[in-house]
């Protein structure tokens, strides 16, 4: 009888570990999806930053050109 009780306890533990493994797998998938979304957003922000930097450089160039033209 002790063997049957031990077997039942082990089976319950295996079922518990199986459930934990499934939950962990779900969590890892959710985290991977969030990571992909974050990477996509970072890429969009990187492109925006390049555009804004280019626009700022162009504005500074126009301002400098205007100053040179005005004072020469």
KEVEXKE-15302 format. One record per atom (N, C-alpha, C): residue number from 1; residue in one letter; y, x, z. Coordinates in steps of 0.2 Angstrom, whole numbers, plus 5000, padded with zeros to 4 digits. Layout:
BEGIN
PT seq type   yy   xx   zz
PT NUM    A    Y    X    Z
...
***
This chain:
BEGIN
PT seq type   yy   xx   zz
PT   1    X 4994 5004 5000
PT   1    X 5000 5000 5000
PT   1    X 5006 5004 5000
PT   2    X 5006 5010 5003
PT   2    X 5012 5014 5003
PT   2    X 5013 5017 4997
PT   3    X 5008 5018 4993
PT   3    X 5009 5021 4986
PT   3    X 5013 5015 4982
PT   4    X 5011 5009 4982
PT   4    X 5014 5004 4979
PT   4    X 5021 5003 4981
PT   5    X 5023 5004 4987
PT   5    X 5030 5003 4989
PT   5    X 5034 5009 4986
PT   6    X 5031 5015 4987
PT   6    X 5034 5021 4984
PT   6    X 5035 5020 4976
PT   7    X 5030 5017 4973
PT   7    X 5031 5016 4966
PT   7    X 5037 5011 4964
PT   8    X 5037 5006 4968
PT   8    X 5042 5001 4967
PT   8    X 5049 5004 4969
PT   9    X 5049 5008 4974
PT   9    X 5056 5011 4975
PT   9    X 5058 5016 4969
PT  10    X 5053 5020 4967
PT  10    X 5055 5024 4961
PT  10    X 5057 5020 4955
PT  11    X 5053 5015 4954
PT  11    X 5055 5011 4948
PT  11    X 5062 5008 4949
PT  12    X 5064 5006 4955
PT  12    X 5071 5003 4956
PT  12    X 5076 5009 4955
PT  13    X 5074 5015 4957
PT  13    X 5079 5020 4956
PT  13    X 5080 5022 4949
PT  14    X 5074 5022 4945
PT  14    X 5075 5023 4938
PT  14    X 5079 5018 4935
PT  15    X 5078 5011 4937
PT  15    X 5082 5006 4934
PT  15    X 5089 5007 4936
PT  16    X 5091 5009 4942
PT  16    X 5098 5011 4944
PT  16    X 5101 5017 4940
PT  17    X 5097 5022 4939
PT  17    X 5099 5028 4935
PT  17    X 5100 5026 4928
PT  18    X 5096 5021 4925
PT  18    X 5097 5019 4918
PT  18    X 5103 5015 4918
PT  19    X 5105 5011 4922
PT  19    X 5111 5007 4922
PT  19    X 5117 5012 4923
PT  20    X 5117 5017 4927
PT  20    X 5122 5022 4928
PT  20    X 5123 5025 4921
PT  21    X 5118 5027 4918
PT  21    X 5118 5031 4912
PT  21    X 5121 5027 4906
PT  22    X 5120 5020 4906
PT  22    X 5123 5016 4901
PT  22    X 5130 5015 4902
PT  23    X 5132 5014 4909
PT  23    X 5139 5013 4911
PT  23    X 5143 5020 4909
PT  24    X 5140 5026 4910
PT  24    X 5143 5032 4908
PT  24    X 5144 5033 4901
PT  25    X 5139 5030 4897
PT  25    X 5139 5031 4890
PT  25    X 5145 5026 4887
PT  26    X 5146 5020 4890
PT  26    X 5151 5016 4888
PT  26    X 5158 5019 4890
PT  27    X 5159 5022 4896
PT  27    X 5165 5025 4898
PT  27    X 5166 5031 4893
PT  28    X 5162 5035 4892
PT  28    X 5163 5041 4887
PT  28    X 5165 5038 4880
PT  29    X 5162 5033 4878
PT  29    X 5164 5030 4871
PT  29    X 5172 5028 4872
PT  30    X 5173 5024 4877
PT  30    X 5180 5022 4878
PT  30    X 5185 5028 4878
PT  31    X 5183 5033 4882
PT  31    X 5187 5039 4883
PT  31    X 5188 5042 4876
PT  32    X 5183 5043 4872
PT  32    X 5183 5046 4865
PT  32    X 5188 5042 4861
PT  33    X 5187 5035 4861
PT  33    X 5192 5031 4857
PT  33    X 5199 5032 4859
PT  34    X 5200 5032 4866
PT  34    X 5207 5033 4868
PT  34    X 5210 5040 4866
PT  35    X 5205 5045 4866
PT  35    X 5207 5052 4864
PT  35    X 5209 5052 4857
PT  36    X 5205 5048 4852
PT  36    X 5207 5048 4845
PT  36    X 5214 5045 4844
PT  37    X 5215 5039 4848
PT  37    X 5221 5036 4847
PT  37    X 5227 5040 4850
PT  38    X 5226 5044 4855
PT  38    X 5231 5049 4857
PT  38    X 5233 5054 4852
PT  39    X 5227 5057 4849
PT  39    X 5228 5062 4844
PT  39    X 5232 5059 4838
PT  40    X 5231 5053 4836
PT  40    X 5234 5050 4831
PT  40    X 5242 5049 4832
PT  41    X 5243 5047 4838
PT  41    X 5250 5046 4840
PT  41    X 5254 5053 4841
PT  42    X 5250 5058 4843
PT  42    X 5253 5065 4843
PT  42    X 5255 5067 4836
PT  43    X 5251 5066 4832
PT  43    X 5252 5068 4825
PT  43    X 5258 5064 4822
PT  44    X 5258 5057 4823
PT  44    X 5264 5054 4821
PT  44    X 5271 5056 4824
PT  45    X 5270 5058 4830
PT  45    X 5276 5061 4834
PT  45    X 5278 5067 4831
PT  46    X 5273 5071 4829
PT  46    X 5274 5078 4827
PT  46    X 5278 5077 4820
PT  47    X 5276 5073 4816
PT  47    X 5279 5072 4809
PT  47    X 5286 5069 4810
PT  48    X 5287 5065 4815
PT  48    X 5294 5062 4816
PT  48    X 5299 5068 4819
PT  49    X 5296 5072 4823
PT  49    X 5300 5078 4826
PT  49    X 5302 5082 4820
PT  50    X 5297 5084 4815
PT  50    X 5299 5088 4809
PT  50    X 5305 5085 4805
PT  51    X 5304 5078 4804
PT  51    X 5309 5075 4801
PT  51    X 5316 5075 4804
PT  52    X 5316 5074 4811
PT  52    X 5322 5074 4814
PT  52    X 5325 5081 4815
PT  53    X 5321 5086 4815
PT  53    X 5323 5093 4815
PT  53    X 5326 5095 4808
PT  54    X 5323 5093 4803
PT  54    X 5326 5094 4796
PT  54    X 5333 5091 4796
PT  55    X 5333 5084 4798
PT  55    X 5339 5081 4798
PT  55    X 5345 5084 4802
PT  56    X 5343 5087 4808
PT  56    X 5348 5090 4812
PT  56    X 5350 5097 4809
PT  57    X 5346 5100 4806
PT  57    X 5347 5107 4802
PT  57    X 5352 5105 4796
PT  58    X 5351 5100 4793
PT  58    X 5355 5098 4787
PT  58    X 5362 5096 4789
PT  59    X 5362 5092 4795
PT  59    X 5369 5090 4798
PT  59    X 5373 5096 4800
PT  60    X 5369 5101 4803
PT  60    X 5373 5107 4805
PT  60    X 5375 5111 4799
PT  61    X 5371 5111 4794
PT  61    X 5373 5115 4788
PT  61    X 5379 5111 4785
PT  62    X 5379 5105 4784
PT  62    X 5385 5101 4782
PT  62    X 5391 5102 4786
PT  63    X 5390 5102 4792
PT  63    X 5396 5104 4797
PT  63    X 5399 5111 4796
PT  64    X 5395 5115 4795
PT  64    X 5397 5122 4794
PT  64    X 5400 5123 4788
PT  65    X 5397 5120 4783
PT  65    X 5401 5120 4776
PT  65    X 5407 5117 4776
PT  66    X 5408 5111 4780
PT  66    X 5415 5108 4780
PT  66    X 5420 5113 4784
PT  67    X 5417 5116 4789
PT  67    X 5422 5121 4793
PT  67    X 5424 5126 4788
PT  68    X 5419 5129 4784
PT  68    X 5421 5135 4780
PT  68    X 5426 5132 4775
PT  69    X 5425 5127 4772
PT  69    X 5429 5124 4767
PT  69    X 5436 5122 4769
PT  70    X 5436 5120 4775
PT  70    X 5443 5118 4779
PT  70    X 5447 5124 4780
PT  71    X 5444 5129 4783
PT  71    X 5448 5135 4785
PT  71    X 5448 5141 4780
PT  72    X 5446 5139 4774
PT  72    X 5447 5145 4769
PT  72    X 5452 5143 4764
***
